[in-house]
């Protein structure tokens, strides 16, 4: 059964976001049967700037996609924090990170990465217009029911359908009825910010000469009256932007949560006009940037946070925002979703059979590997949000202590600790560490080791015998 387990698995992935799509690519390499169920009828290439660093870039190198990523991105050599008068408060120099980690961080428009990844998946393996309403499971399989009255059966169900995951809600209702859901998982997410994002059309570099720079110009601005915003230059003479409004008190805005459509375009309640007169770090006003953005490319999202304790049960497992919704200030939400996909793929690669007990053991291994790192990034994202967006008295004091008092060497050590975690696909040739800093050891795979030993024995048998 161990030899046949991989070919016998059928994985149903709900949600065609970055985490679900990367998992599908990895399963494609493993020759594991899968299908993605996406509620949207068409691809929605929305979003703003996204960054990628050593935490996930080795996986794209393994997949042969790293050079494609570089083509759609610009290297990030620094990030600047300004006040509303464009006075530079601090600059995070990142030019040396390539020597430290072996990878230079890059910045790109999120839609460009999504289009690259979705192109790697056979179109017939993505079923669109499939909103999953419920699921049922037993010892042998899991059955999903969709809004169009269709049903599908598989061995494993992966909830990769975002912060308001239908898979998670169905799972948690079942566990709550059974009295086995942790109390913390019954509580809602904390909403601290409302964010409007977009990516401009190609702009004449004569107006913004910084567009000609080989490296990205990434700036965050501490506005006034709880308003903050971010701008970043990306290839094709485009500018990504994000406008953020912080709630005045904790818990404000929770009544809006049910209207959250994540990255879908909708009428923006937080008027864009509130940001029109704010200065753009690249010159002119933010109105110029907003006006250069197609309306269909502008979307709104509530910036929420919560890390779940329950990541799996039975034949159902959660990845990405479905189990750990992070504030995007540290740029690690999507990266963590993709790390989930990598570690889960590794655990499925080592799955010994499709029996329920083996699947549960595989899911437990996945959570055990990922939870501590996701928890650390969850806390780090909250800290970065306070440093770059927070405008309370305590936030200002914290910002002063971190930026003006804490030695740069301490900040660099913290970065290196975070960058040392780089899970790779254990079933593909591993990428060696080319940086000066440490890398946490890769979790050993018994199946991979057995394959290597088998290959060595075969090579020995084929080697000519000396006479």
N, C-alpha and C positions, 0 to 999 in steps of 0.2 A: 504493500500500500504506500510506503514511503516514496518509492520511485514514481508512482502514478499520481500522487496527490496534486501536484501542480497542474497537470492537464485536466484533472477532474473538477477543479474549483470553478464556480461561476460567481462572479462578483457584480453586484448591482450598485452603481455609484449614483447617488442622488445629488445633483448640483454640478453645473459645468463651470465653476469658478476656478481660480488658479490651482487650489489644492486638489480638487477633483480631477482636473485636466492633467496635472502632473502625475497623479496616481495612475491615471489611465495610460499615460505614456510608459510608465515603468512596468505596468502589467503587460503592455504590448511587447516590451522587451523580454518579459518572462514567459510569453506565450500563454498567459492565463486568460481564460474567457471572461469578458466583462462587457458592460454596457452602461452608458451614462444616460440618466433620465433628467432632462432639464425642463423646467416649467415654462421658460420663455420660448416663444415661437421663432425667434431670430436672435442672432448674435448681437449683444449690446456692448460695443467697444467704448465704454465710458471710463472716467477716472482722470486722475491728474498724474503728478510725478510719482515715480516709485524708484527706490534704490535697491541695489543688490551688492552684497559683499561676500567675504570669505565664508560666511555661514552656510551659503547655499551654492556658490559658484562652482565648487568642485563637482557637484552633481551634474550641472549643465556641461561641464567639461567631459565627464564620463559619457554623457549622451551625445556628444559631438555638436552641441548647440552653443558653446561659449563664444565662438567667433561670430555667430549670428547675433548673439546678445550685444556684443561689442559694436556691431554695425548699426544697431538701433539706439545706441546710448552714447553718452559723453562721460569721460572720467570725472569723478568728484574729488577735487583737490582741497576744497575747503567749504565750510558752511558758515555764513555770517548771520549774526543776530543784530538787528537794528532797532532803535526806538522809532516813534512815529515821525521824528524830525530827521530821520535817516542817519542819525549818529550811530556809528558802529559800537555796539556794546561788547561784543566778543567775536572772535573768529576761531573756529575749530579747524586747525590745519590737518589735512588728511593725506598730503602728498607722500608722506613717508610710510603709509600703511601697506603699500605694495611690498616694500622690503620686509616689513614685519610679518605679513600674512601670506605673501606670494600673489595677492590679488589686489588690484586697485579698485576701490568702490566705484560703481557706475550709477548714473541716473538716466532714466528714460521715461517716456510716456507709457503709462500702464497699458493702454490699448495695444501698443506695439508688441509688448511681451505676450499679451493674450492671443493676438493673431498668430504669432510665431508658434505658440504651444498648440493652439487648436489645429494648426495645419499639420501637426504630427500624428493626428488621430484619424483613422478611416471614418469618413462621414457617416457610414451606415451604423457605426457604433455609438452615435449620439442621437438619441430620440428626443426631439423637441416638442414642446406643447404637452409635456407629460408632468403634470402636477401630482405628486404623490400625496394622497390623502391619509392613508393608513397602511399598516402592515400587520401580518400575523406570522408567527413562527412556531415551529415545533422541533422535535429532535432531528428531523431530516432536512428541512429547508425553511426558507423565509419567503413569504408571498406579499407583494406590494399591490395596492389598488390605487389607480390613478383617477383623476377627475373626469376622464373621457370613458370611464367604465372598463378600461383595459386592466388586465392583471398580468404580473410577471413573477416568475419563480427563480430563486437562486440559492446559493449556499451561504452567501454573506451579503449584508446590506451595509453600505457605507453612507453615513449622513455627512455630506460635504456641502450642504445647502444653506450655509451662512448663519448669521446671528439669530435669526428667527426660524431656525431649522424646523421644518415640519416633521422630519424623522425624530429629532430630539424631543419635540413636544409630544409626539405619539408615544415614544419610549418612556418619557418621564410620567405621563399620565398613567401608563400601565404600572410602573414601579410605585407610584404614589398610592394607587389602589391597593397594591400588595403590601404597603407599609414599608417598603425597602428603599425609598428615595431619601438621600440625606437632606436635612432641613435646608441647608444652604442652597441646594439645587432648586428648591421651590420658590426662592426669592428672585425678583426681577433684576435686570441689569441696571447699573448706575449710569445715568445720562449726564455728562458734564458739559458737552459742547454740541453745537450744531454747525455743520460744515458744508459749504457749497464749493464745488470743484469744477474745473474745466481745463481744456487744452486748446489754445488758439489755433487758427489757421496759420499757414506760413506767412511770416511778417517780413517786410523789407528790412534788411540789416542796416540800411542807411538810418532808419529810425532808432534802432537799438543795435549799435555796433557790437555789443557784447555777444550777440548771436553768432558772430564770426569766430569766437573763441573756441579752441578745441576742447577745453574743459567746460563743464557746466558752471553757470553762475547760480548758486543756490542761496537764497536769502530768506530769512524769517524776520517778520516785523512785529514787534510788540506795539499794538495800536493803542487806542484809548477807548474808554467806556466798554471794556470787556471785548473789544474787537481785536483780532490778530489775523495775519495773513502770510502766505508763503508764495514765492515765485521761484521758478527754476527754468533755465534754458535747456532745451533738448534738441536733437538733430532736426533737420529740415526747417530750420529757422522758426521753430515753435516755442511757445512759452507755456508751461504748466503752472496753474495757480490754484490756491485753496484759501477760502475766506472762512474764518472761524469766529463764532460768537460763543463766549463762555457764559453759562448760566450764573445768575447772581448768587444762588444758594443751592446747596446740595439737594438733589431730588427734583429740582425744578425741571419741567419738561417731560416728566415721566408719562404725563397724560398724552403726549404725542407719540409715544413709542409704537403704538399699534398702527400708526400711519407710516412707519418707516418702510421705505421701499428700497433701502440700501443704495445701490448705484444707479437706480432707474431715474430718468428725467421726470420732473414733475414741477408744478408751480412752486416757486421758491418763496416760502412764507417769510424767511429772513431776507428782506429786500436787498437786492444787489446794490441798490442806490445808496445804502448805508456806507458802502465802501468806495463809491465813485470818486470822492474828493481826496482819498488817501493817496499819498505819493507812492509811485512804483519805484523800487530800488534801481530799476534800469533806466529811469527817466520818465517824465510825464506823470500821469495819474493812473490809478487802477481802473478807471473808467475806460481808458484806451485799451487796456488788456481785455477787459470784459467784452467790450464792443467788437474785438477782433476774434471772439469765440463764437462759433455757430451755436445757436440756441439749443439745438438737439444734442450738443456735446456738453451742456451744463447740467449738473445733477446735484442732489442734496443727500446728505447722510447724517444721521445722528451718531455722534461719537460716544460709544458706550463701552463699558468694560465689565467683564465678569469671567472668572475661570470656574468651570464646572468640576465637581468631584467625580461625577459619573461620566465615563467616556465610552463605556461599552456595557452590553448585557446580552447574553445569549449569542445570537448570530448577527447582532447589530453593533456597529462601532461608529464613532464620531471623529471627524477631523476638522481642523481650521476653526473658523469663528463659531461653529456649532458647539465646540467644547471649550474654547478660550477666546473670547472677544477682547481685543486689546485696543487701547488708544493708539492712533497711527503716528504719534509724535516721534517715536524712535524708528519708525519705518520698518517694524519687524512683524506686523500682523500677517502680511502675505507670505513673508519668509518663513514664519512658524507654521503656516498652513502647508507650505511645500515641504518643510522638514517632517511634518506629520506624515505626509504622503511617502516620503523616502523610508522612514522607519517602519511604517505599516507595510510597505511593499517588502521590506527585508523580512519582517515577521511572517508574511504570507509565503515568502520564498522558503522559509524554514518550517512551514506547516507540515506536520507529519501525516495528516489525513483530514478528511472532511467531516469527521465525527465531531459532535458538538463539544465534547470535552477538550479536543485538540484545538478547535477554533477559539474557545474561551481562553485557553492557555496562551494562544498566540496574541489575542487582544490584550491580555494582562501584561504580557511582555512588552507590547507596544506602549501601553500607558506607563509602565514602570520606567521605560527608557525616556519617554517624552515629558512626563509631568514635571519633574524638577526643573528642566530647562525652560519649559513653557511658563512655569511659575516665576522663574527668575526674569524672563523677558516681560512678563505681565507687570511685575513690580518696576522694572526699568522703564517701560513705556509710560507708566504713571509718573515716575520721577521726571522724565524728559518733558512730559506735557506741562508739569509745573514750572520747569525751568524756561521753556520756550513760549508758553501761552499764559501761564498763571499770572494774575494781576492782584492777588490779595497781598496783604502785608507780609504774611508768612512766606508766600511765594517769592516776593522780592528779597527777603532776607536770605532765603535758601539760594536764590540765584547769585547773590553777592558772595555768599560763602563758597559756592562751587566754582564760580568763574574768577573771583578775585583773590580768594584766600587759599583754596585747595591747590597744591602744587600740580603742575602739568604732568609730572611723572606719575602721580597717583591716578589721574584721569586716563593716562595711556595704559597703565597696568590694568585698569578696569576694562578698557576696550579689548585688550589682548585676552583677558579672561573670557569675555563674551565671544571673541573671534576664535577661540580655541575649540569651540564646539562646532564640528562640521560633519554631520552624519552623511555618509555616502551610500550608494547602492552597493550592497555587499556582493551582488551577483554579477557586477560589472568590474573590470579592472580598476583597482583603487588608484587615486591620484596621490602622488607623493607630496609631502609638505615642502614647498619651495621657499617658505618664509623663515625668518629668524626666530619667530615666536613658537610656543608649544602648540600641539594639537592633541586633543583628547583621543585616546585609543578607540579605534573602530570596534564595535561589538562583533565578536567572532560569530561566524555562521558555520554550523556543523555540516550543512549541505554543501557549502562552497568548499570547505576543507576536504570533504569526501570526493568532490569532483576533481580537485587539484591532485589528490593522491591517486585517483584513478587515471588521470592524464599522465602522471609521472610513471606509473606502472606500464601504461601503454607505450610510452616513449622508450622505456627500458627494453620492452619486448621487441620493438622495432629497430633498436640500435644493433648494428652489425656485431657479431661475436668474433673476437680475435682468434685466429687459428694458430 
